[in-house]
Amino acid sequence: MKITKETLIGDILDFNAEVAAPFFLNMGMHCLGCPASRNESVEEACMVHGVDANNLVEQLNKAINA
């Protein structure tokens, strides 16, 4: 899976929640099962939680595609 800033959180979790969920939990996104958060893009979630979207995308791609 190739994750971009436009990728939806739900799509990432559906692909590999075990690897991806800790990244979102560590940035303070604790409502991963909520429909609103699943439909947010990585960029939208990062804006809300004050996280660098480019850095998160890079980390997620490395972890998920390892």
PDBQT receptor file of N, H, CA, C and O in Angstrom, charges set to zero:
ATOM      1  N   MET A   1       0.843  -1.183   0.000  1.00  0.00    +0.000 N 
ATOM      2  CA  MET A   1       0.000   0.000   0.000  1.00  0.00    +0.000 C 
ATOM      3  C   MET A   1       0.882   1.239   0.000  1.00  0.00    +0.000 C 
ATOM      4  O   MET A   1       1.850   1.322   0.756  1.00  0.00    +0.000 OA
ATOM      5  N   LYS A   2       0.549   2.183  -0.838  1.00  0.00    +0.000 N 
ATOM      6  H   LYS A   2      -0.237   2.115  -1.452  1.00  0.00    +0.000 HD
ATOM      7  CA  LYS A   2       1.260   3.460  -0.877  1.00  0.00    +0.000 C 
ATOM      8  C   LYS A   2       0.391   4.508  -0.193  1.00  0.00    +0.000 C 
ATOM      9  O   LYS A   2      -0.678   4.860  -0.690  1.00  0.00    +0.000 OA
ATOM     10  N   ILE A   3       0.852   4.997   0.937  1.00  0.00    +0.000 N 
ATOM     11  H   ILE A   3       1.721   4.711   1.341  1.00  0.00    +0.000 HD
ATOM     12  CA  ILE A   3       0.115   5.994   1.713  1.00  0.00    +0.000 C 
ATOM     13  C   ILE A   3       0.562   7.381   1.293  1.00  0.00    +0.000 C 
ATOM     14  O   ILE A   3       1.753   7.645   1.134  1.00  0.00    +0.000 OA
ATOM     15  N   THR A   4      -0.417   8.266   1.115  1.00  0.00    +0.000 N 
ATOM     16  H   THR A   4      -1.385   8.052   1.245  1.00  0.00    +0.000 HD
ATOM     17  CA  THR A   4      -0.156   9.669   0.835  1.00  0.00    +0.000 C 
ATOM     18  C   THR A   4      -0.893  10.497   1.888  1.00  0.00    +0.000 C 
ATOM     19  O   THR A   4      -1.610   9.948   2.724  1.00  0.00    +0.000 OA
ATOM     20  N   LYS A   5      -0.717  11.794   1.844  1.00  0.00    +0.000 N 
ATOM     21  H   LYS A   5      -0.134  12.240   1.165  1.00  0.00    +0.000 HD
ATOM     22  CA  LYS A   5      -1.426  12.670   2.773  1.00  0.00    +0.000 C 
ATOM     23  C   LYS A   5      -2.933  12.618   2.548  1.00  0.00    +0.000 C 
ATOM     24  O   LYS A   5      -3.706  12.950   3.447  1.00  0.00    +0.000 OA
ATOM     25  N   GLU A   6      -3.353  12.204   1.358  1.00  0.00    +0.000 N 
ATOM     26  H   GLU A   6      -2.725  11.934   0.628  1.00  0.00    +0.000 HD
ATOM     27  CA  GLU A   6      -4.777  12.146   1.036  1.00  0.00    +0.000 C 
ATOM     28  C   GLU A   6      -5.417  10.805   1.400  1.00  0.00    +0.000 C 
ATOM     29  O   GLU A   6      -6.639  10.670   1.334  1.00  0.00    +0.000 OA
ATOM     30  N   THR A   7      -4.617   9.820   1.780  1.00  0.00    +0.000 N 
ATOM     31  H   THR A   7      -3.624   9.930   1.834  1.00  0.00    +0.000 HD
ATOM     32  CA  THR A   7      -5.137   8.503   2.128  1.00  0.00    +0.000 C 
ATOM     33  C   THR A   7      -6.008   8.608   3.379  1.00  0.00    +0.000 C 
ATOM     34  O   THR A   7      -5.649   9.291   4.338  1.00  0.00    +0.000 OA
ATOM     35  N   LEU A   8      -7.149   7.929   3.362  1.00  0.00    +0.000 N 
ATOM     36  H   LEU A   8      -7.440   7.373   2.584  1.00  0.00    +0.000 HD
ATOM     37  CA  LEU A   8      -8.052   7.947   4.504  1.00  0.00    +0.000 C 
ATOM     38  C   LEU A   8      -7.527   7.048   5.618  1.00  0.00    +0.000 C 
ATOM     39  O   LEU A   8      -6.974   5.977   5.368  1.00  0.00    +0.000 OA
ATOM     40  N   ILE A   9      -7.713   7.508   6.852  1.00  0.00    +0.000 N 
ATOM     41  H   ILE A   9      -8.162   8.378   7.055  1.00  0.00    +0.000 HD
ATOM     42  CA  ILE A   9      -7.272   6.746   8.017  1.00  0.00    +0.000 C 
ATOM     43  C   ILE A   9      -7.904   5.350   8.003  1.00  0.00    +0.000 C 
ATOM     44  O   ILE A   9      -7.230   4.357   8.277  1.00  0.00    +0.000 OA
ATOM     45  N   GLY A  10      -9.192   5.280   7.684  1.00  0.00    +0.000 N 
ATOM     46  H   GLY A  10      -9.740   6.087   7.461  1.00  0.00    +0.000 HD
ATOM     47  CA  GLY A  10      -9.886   3.996   7.650  1.00  0.00    +0.000 C 
ATOM     48  C   GLY A  10      -9.269   3.017   6.667  1.00  0.00    +0.000 C 
ATOM     49  O   GLY A  10      -9.179   1.822   6.953  1.00  0.00    +0.000 OA
ATOM     50  N   ASP A  11      -8.843   3.513   5.511  1.00  0.00    +0.000 N 
ATOM     51  H   ASP A  11      -8.916   4.483   5.279  1.00  0.00    +0.000 HD
ATOM     52  CA  ASP A  11      -8.213   2.638   4.513  1.00  0.00    +0.000 C 
ATOM     53  C   ASP A  11      -6.891   2.083   5.034  1.00  0.00    +0.000 C 
ATOM     54  O   ASP A  11      -6.565   0.918   4.808  1.00  0.00    +0.000 OA
ATOM     55  N   ILE A  12      -6.145   2.916   5.721  1.00  0.00    +0.000 N 
ATOM     56  H   ILE A  12      -6.410   3.863   5.904  1.00  0.00    +0.000 HD
ATOM     57  CA  ILE A  12      -4.866   2.475   6.289  1.00  0.00    +0.000 C 
ATOM     58  C   ILE A  12      -5.113   1.414   7.361  1.00  0.00    +0.000 C 
ATOM     59  O   ILE A  12      -4.439   0.384   7.392  1.00  0.00    +0.000 OA
ATOM     60  N   LEU A  13      -6.085   1.673   8.237  1.00  0.00    +0.000 N 
ATOM     61  H   LEU A  13      -6.632   2.510   8.211  1.00  0.00    +0.000 HD
ATOM     62  CA  LEU A  13      -6.387   0.717   9.299  1.00  0.00    +0.000 C 
ATOM     63  C   LEU A  13      -6.932  -0.588   8.737  1.00  0.00    +0.000 C 
ATOM     64  O   LEU A  13      -6.625  -1.662   9.254  1.00  0.00    +0.000 OA
ATOM     65  N   ASP A  14      -7.736  -0.505   7.688  1.00  0.00    +0.000 N 
ATOM     66  H   ASP A  14      -7.986   0.367   7.268  1.00  0.00    +0.000 HD
ATOM     67  CA  ASP A  14      -8.245  -1.730   7.062  1.00  0.00    +0.000 C 
ATOM     68  C   ASP A  14      -7.117  -2.546   6.451  1.00  0.00    +0.000 C 
ATOM     69  O   ASP A  14      -7.174  -3.775   6.444  1.00  0.00    +0.000 OA
ATOM     70  N   PHE A  15      -6.101  -1.878   5.942  1.00  0.00    +0.000 N 
ATOM     71  H   PHE A  15      -6.055  -0.879   5.947  1.00  0.00    +0.000 HD
ATOM     72  CA  PHE A  15      -4.976  -2.566   5.320  1.00  0.00    +0.000 C 
ATOM     73  C   PHE A  15      -4.107  -3.251   6.372  1.00  0.00    +0.000 C 
ATOM     74  O   PHE A  15      -3.735  -4.413   6.208  1.00  0.00    +0.000 OA
ATOM     75  N   ASN A  16      -3.778  -2.528   7.467  1.00  0.00    +0.000 N 
ATOM     76  H   ASN A  16      -4.080  -1.584   7.601  1.00  0.00    +0.000 HD
ATOM     77  CA  ASN A  16      -2.926  -3.107   8.508  1.00  0.00    +0.000 C 
ATOM     78  C   ASN A  16      -3.043  -2.296   9.797  1.00  0.00    +0.000 C 
ATOM     79  O   ASN A  16      -2.185  -1.468  10.102  1.00  0.00    +0.000 OA
ATOM     80  N   ALA A  17      -4.102  -2.542  10.537  1.00  0.00    +0.000 N 
ATOM     81  H   ALA A  17      -4.799  -3.215  10.289  1.00  0.00    +0.000 HD
ATOM     82  CA  ALA A  17      -4.340  -1.803  11.782  1.00  0.00    +0.000 C 
ATOM     83  C   ALA A  17      -3.274  -2.095  12.833  1.00  0.00    +0.000 C 
ATOM     84  O   ALA A  17      -2.901  -1.212  13.605  1.00  0.00    +0.000 OA
ATOM     85  N   GLU A  18      -2.789  -3.319  12.863  1.00  0.00    +0.000 N 
ATOM     86  H   GLU A  18      -3.092  -4.036  12.236  1.00  0.00    +0.000 HD
ATOM     87  CA  GLU A  18      -1.808  -3.703  13.875  1.00  0.00    +0.000 C 
ATOM     88  C   GLU A  18      -0.549  -2.838  13.804  1.00  0.00    +0.000 C 
ATOM     89  O   GLU A  18       0.007  -2.454  14.833  1.00  0.00    +0.000 OA
ATOM     90  N   VAL A  19      -0.108  -2.538  12.594  1.00  0.00    +0.000 N 
ATOM     91  H   VAL A  19      -0.559  -2.850  11.758  1.00  0.00    +0.000 HD
ATOM     92  CA  VAL A  19       1.097  -1.728  12.411  1.00  0.00    +0.000 C 
ATOM     93  C   VAL A  19       0.764  -0.236  12.474  1.00  0.00    +0.000 C 
ATOM     94  O   VAL A  19       1.515   0.535  13.072  1.00  0.00    +0.000 OA
ATOM     95  N   ALA A  20      -0.346   0.178  11.868  1.00  0.00    +0.000 N 
ATOM     96  H   ALA A  20      -0.955  -0.448  11.382  1.00  0.00    +0.000 HD
ATOM     97  CA  ALA A  20      -0.651   1.601  11.727  1.00  0.00    +0.000 C 
ATOM     98  C   ALA A  20      -1.244   2.239  12.975  1.00  0.00    +0.000 C 
ATOM     99  O   ALA A  20      -0.937   3.392  13.278  1.00  0.00    +0.000 OA
ATOM    100  N   ALA A  21      -2.082   1.520  13.699  1.00  0.00    +0.000 N 
ATOM    101  H   ALA A  21      -2.331   0.583  13.453  1.00  0.00    +0.000 HD
ATOM    102  CA  ALA A  21      -2.789   2.110  14.843  1.00  0.00    +0.000 C 
ATOM    103  C   ALA A  21      -1.864   2.785  15.853  1.00  0.00    +0.000 C 
ATOM    104  O   ALA A  21      -2.181   3.885  16.307  1.00  0.00    +0.000 OA
ATOM    105  N   PRO A  22      -0.738   2.179  16.225  1.00  0.00    +0.000 N 
ATOM    106  CA  PRO A  22       0.132   2.846  17.200  1.00  0.00    +0.000 C 
ATOM    107  C   PRO A  22       0.613   4.231  16.756  1.00  0.00    +0.000 C 
ATOM    108  O   PRO A  22       0.798   5.110  17.598  1.00  0.00    +0.000 OA
ATOM    109  N   PHE A  23       0.816   4.439  15.465  1.00  0.00    +0.000 N 
ATOM    110  H   PHE A  23       0.665   3.725  14.781  1.00  0.00    +0.000 HD
ATOM    111  CA  PHE A  23       1.243   5.753  14.979  1.00  0.00    +0.000 C 
ATOM    112  C   PHE A  23       0.170   6.798  15.275  1.00  0.00    +0.000 C 
ATOM    113  O   PHE A  23       0.476   7.905  15.716  1.00  0.00    +0.000 OA
ATOM    114  N   PHE A  24      -1.086   6.438  15.029  1.00  0.00    +0.000 N 
ATOM    115  H   PHE A  24      -1.335   5.539  14.671  1.00  0.00    +0.000 HD
ATOM    116  CA  PHE A  24      -2.184   7.372  15.260  1.00  0.00    +0.000 C 
ATOM    117  C   PHE A  24      -2.445   7.565  16.748  1.00  0.00    +0.000 C 
ATOM    118  O   PHE A  24      -2.725   8.682  17.184  1.00  0.00    +0.000 OA
ATOM    119  N   LEU A  25      -2.358   6.509  17.520  1.00  0.00    +0.000 N 
ATOM    120  H   LEU A  25      -2.130   5.603  17.166  1.00  0.00    +0.000 HD
ATOM    121  CA  LEU A  25      -2.554   6.617  18.964  1.00  0.00    +0.000 C 
ATOM    122  C   LEU A  25      -1.480   7.490  19.594  1.00  0.00    +0.000 C 
ATOM    123  O   LEU A  25      -1.776   8.289  20.483  1.00  0.00    +0.000 OA
ATOM    124  N   ASN A  26      -0.242   7.349  19.145  1.00  0.00    +0.000 N 
ATOM    125  H   ASN A  26      -0.002   6.700  18.423  1.00  0.00    +0.000 HD
ATOM    126  CA  ASN A  26       0.860   8.147  19.688  1.00  0.00    +0.000 C 
ATOM    127  C   ASN A  26       0.720   9.633  19.389  1.00  0.00    +0.000 C 
ATOM    128  O   ASN A  26       1.267  10.462  20.116  1.00  0.00    +0.000 OA
ATOM    129  N   MET A  27      -0.008   9.984  18.324  1.00  0.00    +0.000 N 
ATOM    130  H   MET A  27      -0.452   9.311  17.733  1.00  0.00    +0.000 HD
ATOM    131  CA  MET A  27      -0.188  11.404  18.021  1.00  0.00    +0.000 C 
ATOM    132  C   MET A  27      -1.433  11.965  18.700  1.00  0.00    +0.000 C 
ATOM    133  O   MET A  27      -1.789  13.124  18.487  1.00  0.00    +0.000 OA
ATOM    134  N   GLY A  28      -2.099  11.143  19.523  1.00  0.00    +0.000 N 
ATOM    135  H   GLY A  28      -1.810  10.201  19.696  1.00  0.00    +0.000 HD
ATOM    136  CA  GLY A  28      -3.255  11.609  20.272  1.00  0.00    +0.000 C 
ATOM    137  C   GLY A  28      -4.585  11.322  19.626  1.00  0.00    +0.000 C 
ATOM    138  O   GLY A  28      -5.614  11.830  20.073  1.00  0.00    +0.000 OA
ATOM    139  N   MET A  29      -4.585  10.526  18.593  1.00  0.00    +0.000 N 
ATOM    140  H   MET A  29      -3.749  10.113  18.230  1.00  0.00    +0.000 HD
ATOM    141  CA  MET A  29      -5.817  10.181  17.891  1.00  0.00    +0.000 C 
ATOM    142  C   MET A  29      -6.356   8.892  18.500  1.00  0.00    +0.000 C 
ATOM    143  O   MET A  29      -6.047   7.797  18.030  1.00  0.00    +0.000 OA
ATOM    144  N   HIS A  30      -7.167   9.032  19.554  1.00  0.00    +0.000 N 
ATOM    145  H   HIS A  30      -7.418   9.922  19.936  1.00  0.00    +0.000 HD
ATOM    146  CA  HIS A  30      -7.599   7.875  20.329  1.00  0.00    +0.000 C 
ATOM    147  C   HIS A  30      -8.965   7.330  19.926  1.00  0.00    +0.000 C 
ATOM    148  O   HIS A  30      -9.434   6.364  20.528  1.00  0.00    +0.000 OA
ATOM    149  N   CYS A  31      -9.602   7.909  18.944  1.00  0.00    +0.000 N 
ATOM    150  H   CYS A  31      -9.220   8.694  18.455  1.00  0.00    +0.000 HD
ATOM    151  CA  CYS A  31     -10.943   7.468  18.545  1.00  0.00    +0.000 C 
ATOM    152  C   CYS A  31     -10.888   6.800  17.169  1.00  0.00    +0.000 C 
ATOM    153  O   CYS A  31     -11.659   7.157  16.278  1.00  0.00    +0.000 OA
ATOM    154  N   LEU A  32      -9.995   5.847  16.992  1.00  0.00    +0.000 N 
ATOM    155  H   LEU A  32      -9.368   5.557  17.715  1.00  0.00    +0.000 HD
ATOM    156  CA  LEU A  32      -9.780   5.239  15.683  1.00  0.00    +0.000 C 
ATOM    157  C   LEU A  32     -10.991   4.474  15.153  1.00  0.00    +0.000 C 
ATOM    158  O   LEU A  32     -11.116   4.298  13.941  1.00  0.00    +0.000 OA
ATOM    159  N   GLY A  33     -11.873   4.023  16.019  1.00  0.00    +0.000 N 
ATOM    160  H   GLY A  33     -11.771   4.166  17.003  1.00  0.00    +0.000 HD
ATOM    161  CA  GLY A  33     -13.040   3.301  15.572  1.00  0.00    +0.000 C 
ATOM    162  C   GLY A  33     -14.208   4.205  15.205  1.00  0.00    +0.000 C 
ATOM    163  O   GLY A  33     -15.203   3.741  14.648  1.00  0.00    +0.000 OA
ATOM    164  N   CYS A  34     -14.096   5.467  15.509  1.00  0.00    +0.000 N 
ATOM    165  H   CYS A  34     -13.288   5.844  15.962  1.00  0.00    +0.000 HD
ATOM    166  CA  CYS A  34     -15.171   6.427  15.249  1.00  0.00    +0.000 C 
ATOM    167  C   CYS A  34     -15.268   6.701  13.743  1.00  0.00    +0.000 C 
ATOM    168  O   CYS A  34     -14.247   6.903  13.087  1.00  0.00    +0.000 OA
ATOM    169  N   PRO A  35     -16.488   6.709  13.193  1.00  0.00    +0.000 N 
ATOM    170  CA  PRO A  35     -16.650   6.936  11.746  1.00  0.00    +0.000 C 
ATOM    171  C   PRO A  35     -16.018   8.248  11.260  1.00  0.00    +0.000 C 
ATOM    172  O   PRO A  35     -15.498   8.304  10.145  1.00  0.00    +0.000 OA
ATOM    173  N   ALA A  36     -16.059   9.285  12.075  1.00  0.00    +0.000 N 
ATOM    174  H   ALA A  36     -16.481   9.239  12.980  1.00  0.00    +0.000 HD
ATOM    175  CA  ALA A  36     -15.484  10.561  11.655  1.00  0.00    +0.000 C 
ATOM    176  C   ALA A  36     -13.979  10.453  11.459  1.00  0.00    +0.000 C 
ATOM    177  O   ALA A  36     -13.444  10.955  10.471  1.00  0.00    +0.000 OA
ATOM    178  N   SER A  37     -13.298   9.806  12.384  1.00  0.00    +0.000 N 
ATOM    179  H   SER A  37     -13.733   9.397  13.187  1.00  0.00    +0.000 HD
ATOM    180  CA  SER A  37     -11.839   9.717  12.255  1.00  0.00    +0.000 C 
ATOM    181  C   SER A  37     -11.440   8.788  11.116  1.00  0.00    +0.000 C 
ATOM    182  O   SER A  37     -10.428   9.025  10.456  1.00  0.00    +0.000 OA
ATOM    183  N   ARG A  38     -12.209   7.746  10.878  1.00  0.00    +0.000 N 
ATOM    184  H   ARG A  38     -13.031   7.553  11.414  1.00  0.00    +0.000 HD
ATOM    185  CA  ARG A  38     -11.887   6.804   9.790  1.00  0.00    +0.000 C 
ATOM    186  C   ARG A  38     -12.016   7.467   8.425  1.00  0.00    +0.000 C 
ATOM    187  O   ARG A  38     -11.379   7.036   7.464  1.00  0.00    +0.000 OA
ATOM    188  N   ASN A  39     -12.827   8.498   8.334  1.00  0.00    +0.000 N 
ATOM    189  H   ASN A  39     -13.344   8.848   9.115  1.00  0.00    +0.000 HD
ATOM    190  CA  ASN A  39     -13.025   9.187   7.056  1.00  0.00    +0.000 C 
ATOM    191  C   ASN A  39     -12.164  10.427   6.896  1.00  0.00    +0.000 C 
ATOM    192  O   ASN A  39     -12.316  11.161   5.919  1.00  0.00    +0.000 OA
ATOM    193  N   GLU A  40     -11.268  10.670   7.833  1.00  0.00    +0.000 N 
ATOM    194  H   GLU A  40     -11.145  10.073   8.626  1.00  0.00    +0.000 HD
ATOM    195  CA  GLU A  40     -10.318  11.774   7.709  1.00  0.00    +0.000 C 
ATOM    196  C   GLU A  40      -9.109  11.318   6.915  1.00  0.00    +0.000 C 
ATOM    197  O   GLU A  40      -8.701  10.159   6.987  1.00  0.00    +0.000 OA
ATOM    198  N   SER A  41      -8.548  12.236   6.165  1.00  0.00    +0.000 N 
ATOM    199  H   SER A  41      -8.879  13.178   6.107  1.00  0.00    +0.000 HD
ATOM    200  CA  SER A  41      -7.286  11.933   5.493  1.00  0.00    +0.000 C 
ATOM    201  C   SER A  41      -6.149  12.061   6.513  1.00  0.00    +0.000 C 
ATOM    202  O   SER A  41      -6.320  12.649   7.580  1.00  0.00    +0.000 OA
ATOM    203  N   VAL A  42      -5.009  11.511   6.171  1.00  0.00    +0.000 N 
ATOM    204  H   VAL A  42      -4.870  11.033   5.304  1.00  0.00    +0.000 HD
ATOM    205  CA  VAL A  42      -3.831  11.645   7.036  1.00  0.00    +0.000 C 
ATOM    206  C   VAL A  42      -3.548  13.129   7.267  1.00  0.00    +0.000 C 
ATOM    207  O   VAL A  42      -3.267  13.543   8.392  1.00  0.00    +0.000 OA
ATOM    208  N   GLU A  43      -3.621  13.920   6.212  1.00  0.00    +0.000 N 
ATOM    209  H   GLU A  43      -3.849  13.584   5.298  1.00  0.00    +0.000 HD
ATOM    210  CA  GLU A  43      -3.331  15.352   6.329  1.00  0.00    +0.000 C 
ATOM    211  C   GLU A  43      -4.310  16.052   7.267  1.00  0.00    +0.000 C 
ATOM    212  O   GLU A  43      -3.899  16.875   8.085  1.00  0.00    +0.000 OA
ATOM    213  N   GLU A  44      -5.595  15.735   7.158  1.00  0.00    +0.000 N 
ATOM    214  H   GLU A  44      -5.929  15.066   6.494  1.00  0.00    +0.000 HD
ATOM    215  CA  GLU A  44      -6.592  16.354   8.041  1.00  0.00    +0.000 C 
ATOM    216  C   GLU A  44      -6.342  15.985   9.503  1.00  0.00    +0.000 C 
ATOM    217  O   GLU A  44      -6.405  16.841  10.384  1.00  0.00    +0.000 OA
ATOM    218  N   ALA A  45      -6.061  14.720   9.752  1.00  0.00    +0.000 N 
ATOM    219  H   ALA A  45      -6.010  14.024   9.036  1.00  0.00    +0.000 HD
ATOM    220  CA  ALA A  45      -5.791  14.270  11.118  1.00  0.00    +0.000 C 
ATOM    221  C   ALA A  45      -4.543  14.946  11.677  1.00  0.00    +0.000 C 
ATOM    222  O   ALA A  45      -4.511  15.335  12.845  1.00  0.00    +0.000 OA
ATOM    223  N   CYS A  46      -3.537  15.083  10.856  1.00  0.00    +0.000 N 
ATOM    224  H   CYS A  46      -3.564  14.767   9.908  1.00  0.00    +0.000 HD
ATOM    225  CA  CYS A  46      -2.298  15.726  11.301  1.00  0.00    +0.000 C 
ATOM    226  C   CYS A  46      -2.518  17.194  11.631  1.00  0.00    +0.000 C 
ATOM    227  O   CYS A  46      -1.954  17.706  12.599  1.00  0.00    +0.000 OA
ATOM    228  N   MET A  47      -3.327  17.870  10.839  1.00  0.00    +0.000 N 
ATOM    229  H   MET A  47      -3.785  17.454  10.053  1.00  0.00    +0.000 HD
ATOM    230  CA  MET A  47      -3.617  19.286  11.116  1.00  0.00    +0.000 C 
ATOM    231  C   MET A  47      -4.304  19.424  12.475  1.00  0.00    +0.000 C 
ATOM    232  O   MET A  47      -3.953  20.307  13.259  1.00  0.00    +0.000 OA
ATOM    233  N   VAL A  48      -5.262  18.572  12.753  1.00  0.00    +0.000 N 
ATOM    234  H   VAL A  48      -5.546  17.855  12.116  1.00  0.00    +0.000 HD
ATOM    235  CA  VAL A  48      -6.006  18.635  14.005  1.00  0.00    +0.000 C 
ATOM    236  C   VAL A  48      -5.110  18.335  15.205  1.00  0.00    +0.000 C 
ATOM    237  O   VAL A  48      -5.280  18.921  16.273  1.00  0.00    +0.000 OA
ATOM    238  N   HIS A  49      -4.157  17.424  15.026  1.00  0.00    +0.000 N 
ATOM    239  H   HIS A  49      -4.018  16.947  14.158  1.00  0.00    +0.000 HD
ATOM    240  CA  HIS A  49      -3.331  16.978  16.144  1.00  0.00    +0.000 C 
ATOM    241  C   HIS A  49      -1.930  17.596  16.158  1.00  0.00    +0.000 C 
ATOM    242  O   HIS A  49      -1.091  17.210  16.972  1.00  0.00    +0.000 OA
ATOM    243  N   GLY A  50      -1.680  18.541  15.272  1.00  0.00    +0.000 N 
ATOM    244  H   GLY A  50      -2.362  18.855  14.611  1.00  0.00    +0.000 HD
ATOM    245  CA  GLY A  50      -0.399  19.248  15.272  1.00  0.00    +0.000 C 
ATOM    246  C   GLY A  50       0.794  18.378  14.929  1.00  0.00    +0.000 C 
ATOM    247  O   GLY A  50       1.862  18.508  15.528  1.00  0.00    +0.000 OA
ATOM    248  N   VAL A  51       0.612  17.493  13.965  1.00  0.00    +0.000 N 
ATOM    249  H   VAL A  51      -0.255  17.387  13.478  1.00  0.00    +0.000 HD
ATOM    250  CA  VAL A  51       1.671  16.563  13.561  1.00  0.00    +0.000 C 
ATOM    251  C   VAL A  51       2.073  16.865  12.119  1.00  0.00    +0.000 C 
ATOM    252  O   VAL A  51       1.230  17.245  11.306  1.00  0.00    +0.000 OA
ATOM    253  N   ASP A  52       3.348  16.698  11.802  1.00  0.00    +0.000 N 
ATOM    254  H   ASP A  52       4.032  16.390  12.462  1.00  0.00    +0.000 HD
ATOM    255  CA  ASP A  52       3.858  16.893  10.447  1.00  0.00    +0.000 C 
ATOM    256  C   ASP A  52       3.386  15.745   9.564  1.00  0.00    +0.000 C 
ATOM    257  O   ASP A  52       3.821  14.607   9.739  1.00  0.00    +0.000 OA
ATOM    258  N   ALA A  53       2.497  16.037   8.616  1.00  0.00    +0.000 N 
ATOM    259  H   ALA A  53       2.143  16.962   8.474  1.00  0.00    +0.000 HD
ATOM    260  CA  ALA A  53       1.905  15.012   7.755  1.00  0.00    +0.000 C 
ATOM    261  C   ALA A  53       2.948  14.313   6.897  1.00  0.00    +0.000 C 
ATOM    262  O   ALA A  53       2.881  13.096   6.721  1.00  0.00    +0.000 OA
ATOM    263  N   ASN A  54       3.904  15.051   6.364  1.00  0.00    +0.000 N 
ATOM    264  H   ASN A  54       3.958  16.039   6.507  1.00  0.00    +0.000 HD
ATOM    265  CA  ASN A  54       4.929  14.429   5.515  1.00  0.00    +0.000 C 
ATOM    266  C   ASN A  54       5.744  13.408   6.303  1.00  0.00    +0.000 C 
ATOM    267  O   ASN A  54       6.045  12.325   5.801  1.00  0.00    +0.000 OA
ATOM    268  N   ASN A  55       6.093  13.752   7.520  1.00  0.00    +0.000 N 
ATOM    269  H   ASN A  55       5.848  14.631   7.928  1.00  0.00    +0.000 HD
ATOM    270  CA  ASN A  55       6.863  12.847   8.367  1.00  0.00    +0.000 C 
ATOM    271  C   ASN A  55       6.047  11.596   8.706  1.00  0.00    +0.000 C 
ATOM    272  O   ASN A  55       6.569  10.483   8.654  1.00  0.00    +0.000 OA
ATOM    273  N   LEU A  56       4.774  11.775   9.053  1.00  0.00    +0.000 N 
ATOM    274  H   LEU A  56       4.349  12.680   9.095  1.00  0.00    +0.000 HD
ATOM    275  CA  LEU A  56       3.936  10.630   9.384  1.00  0.00    +0.000 C 
ATOM    276  C   LEU A  56       3.759   9.714   8.184  1.00  0.00    +0.000 C 
ATOM    277  O   LEU A  56       3.833   8.493   8.326  1.00  0.00    +0.000 OA
ATOM    278  N   VAL A  57       3.529  10.274   7.016  1.00  0.00    +0.000 N 
ATOM    279  H   VAL A  57       3.470  11.266   6.900  1.00  0.00    +0.000 HD
ATOM    280  CA  VAL A  57       3.371   9.479   5.791  1.00  0.00    +0.000 C 
ATOM    281  C   VAL A  57       4.634   8.649   5.549  1.00  0.00    +0.000 C 
ATOM    282  O   VAL A  57       4.552   7.465   5.224  1.00  0.00    +0.000 OA
ATOM    283  N   GLU A  58       5.777   9.266   5.707  1.00  0.00    +0.000 N 
ATOM    284  H   GLU A  58       5.843  10.228   5.971  1.00  0.00    +0.000 HD
ATOM    285  CA  GLU A  58       7.042   8.550   5.512  1.00  0.00    +0.000 C 
ATOM    286  C   GLU A  58       7.183   7.399   6.503  1.00  0.00    +0.000 C 
ATOM    287  O   GLU A  58       7.560   6.292   6.120  1.00  0.00    +0.000 OA
ATOM    288  N   GLN A  59       6.881   7.659   7.779  1.00  0.00    +0.000 N 
ATOM    289  H   GLN A  59       6.575   8.558   8.089  1.00  0.00    +0.000 HD
ATOM    290  CA  GLN A  59       6.984   6.618   8.801  1.00  0.00    +0.000 C 
ATOM    291  C   GLN A  59       5.999   5.486   8.546  1.00  0.00    +0.000 C 
ATOM    292  O   GLN A  59       6.356   4.314   8.661  1.00  0.00    +0.000 OA
ATOM    293  N   LEU A  60       4.756   5.831   8.199  1.00  0.00    +0.000 N 
ATOM    294  H   LEU A  60       4.466   6.784   8.105  1.00  0.00    +0.000 HD
ATOM    295  CA  LEU A  60       3.748   4.807   7.928  1.00  0.00    +0.000 C 
ATOM    296  C   LEU A  60       4.142   3.936   6.734  1.00  0.00    +0.000 C 
ATOM    297  O   LEU A  60       4.011   2.714   6.790  1.00  0.00    +0.000 OA
ATOM    298  N   ASN A  61       4.615   4.551   5.671  1.00  0.00    +0.000 N 
ATOM    299  H   ASN A  61       4.721   5.545   5.626  1.00  0.00    +0.000 HD
ATOM    300  CA  ASN A  61       5.013   3.778   4.495  1.00  0.00    +0.000 C 
ATOM    301  C   ASN A  61       6.148   2.816   4.830  1.00  0.00    +0.000 C 
ATOM    302  O   ASN A  61       6.145   1.670   4.380  1.00  0.00    +0.000 OA
ATOM    303  N   LYS A  62       7.105   3.273   5.608  1.00  0.00    +0.000 N 
ATOM    304  H   LYS A  62       7.107   4.203   5.974  1.00  0.00    +0.000 HD
ATOM    305  CA  LYS A  62       8.228   2.398   5.993  1.00  0.00    +0.000 C 
ATOM    306  C   LYS A  62       7.726   1.226   6.820  1.00  0.00    +0.000 C 
ATOM    307  O   LYS A  62       8.113   0.081   6.585  1.00  0.00    +0.000 OA
ATOM    308  N   ALA A  63       6.863   1.513   7.789  1.00  0.00    +0.000 N 
ATOM    309  H   ALA A  63       6.549   2.443   7.980  1.00  0.00    +0.000 HD
ATOM    310  CA  ALA A  63       6.395   0.465   8.700  1.00  0.00    +0.000 C 
ATOM    311  C   ALA A  63       5.468  -0.523   8.012  1.00  0.00    +0.000 C 
ATOM    312  O   ALA A  63       5.599  -1.733   8.200  1.00  0.00    +0.000 OA
ATOM    313  N   ILE A  64       4.541  -0.024   7.223  1.00  0.00    +0.000 N 
ATOM    314  H   ILE A  64       4.434   0.959   7.071  1.00  0.00    +0.000 HD
ATOM    315  CA  ILE A  64       3.535  -0.894   6.594  1.00  0.00    +0.000 C 
ATOM    316  C   ILE A  64       4.127  -1.705   5.456  1.00  0.00    +0.000 C 
ATOM    317  O   ILE A  64       3.698  -2.831   5.207  1.00  0.00    +0.000 OA
ATOM    318  N   ASN A  65       5.090  -1.153   4.777  1.00  0.00    +0.000 N 
ATOM    319  H   ASN A  65       5.439  -0.238   4.980  1.00  0.00    +0.000 HD
ATOM    320  CA  ASN A  65       5.651  -1.851   3.607  1.00  0.00    +0.000 C 
ATOM    321  C   ASN A  65       6.971  -2.556   3.926  1.00  0.00    +0.000 C 
ATOM    322  O   ASN A  65       7.712  -2.938   3.020  1.00  0.00    +0.000 OA
ATOM    323  N   ALA A  66       7.259  -2.725   5.217  1.00  0.00    +0.000 N 
ATOM    324  H   ALA A  66       6.657  -2.415   5.953  1.00  0.00    +0.000 HD
ATOM    325  CA  ALA A  66       8.519  -3.373   5.615  1.00  0.00    +0.000 C 
ATOM    326  C   ALA A  66       8.460  -4.871   5.392  1.00  0.00    +0.000 C 
ATOM    327  O   ALA A  66       9.430  -5.576   5.671  1.00  0.00    +0.000 OA
TER     328      ALA A  66
